[in-house]
Amino acid sequence: MLKQKEKNILLELICKEQTQMLQSNQEAYNYEKYKLLEKIKIKVKDTLSSQGQCMSQW
């Protein structure tokens, strides 16, 4: 299981990747990779909130 700090870093990396995708193509919202990253990001955020972790930075 990932620790909180590891989850936070994973979220940062996902957000960075999605941002780069959007900067190179504004239609990236429709890409399968972008959608999969979004699903993973939500799962990680859900585990943080279910553990009572502060997510104010997200």
Stockholm file with secondary structure:
# STOCKHOLM 1.0

chainA/1-58         MLKQKEKNILLELICKEQTQMLQSNQEAYNYEKYKLLEKIKIKVKDTLSSQGQCMSQW
#=GR chainA/1-58 SS CCCHHHHHHHHHHHHHHHHHHHHHCTTGGGSHHHHHHHHHHHHHHHHHHHTTCCCTTC
#=GC SS_cons        CCCHHHHHHHHHHHHHHHHHHHHHCTTGGGSHHHHHHHHHHHHHHHHHHHTTCCCTTC
//
